[in-house]
Amino acid sequence: MIDDIQPENNLEWLWLLDLAELSWEILRYRQLKRRIIEVHRERAIEAILLRLYGPGLPTEHSKELQFHIRKNAVDWRDAPEAAAEIEPTYSVAPRNKFPKRVCETH
């Protein structure tokens, strides 16, 4: 930055210092924003899957459903191939019909 701006007096040096500090602050805020989105994305995925596949399901299967939904949300976060498989189900999945990954047990 110093080479690009070439400050000539104290005021320009202060502006350069502010510019450098603000640039780093912007980078820190972007990282924070990314982390916040990652944390809430997993919960949002769980809520969407539960809304898609939960209604009408007998209550004795609710714990198993929650387990699979939680696993799918974690898989989506950690495995791009899982995300590619799960994402299309949001727009086309009929209620109470599970996509392959929701039903898998490991």
Summary of the structure (lengths in Angstrom):
residues: 106
radius of gyration: 23.4
end to end distance: 52.8
largest distance: 74.8
contacts: 244
relative contact order: 0.10
helix: 80%
strand: 0%
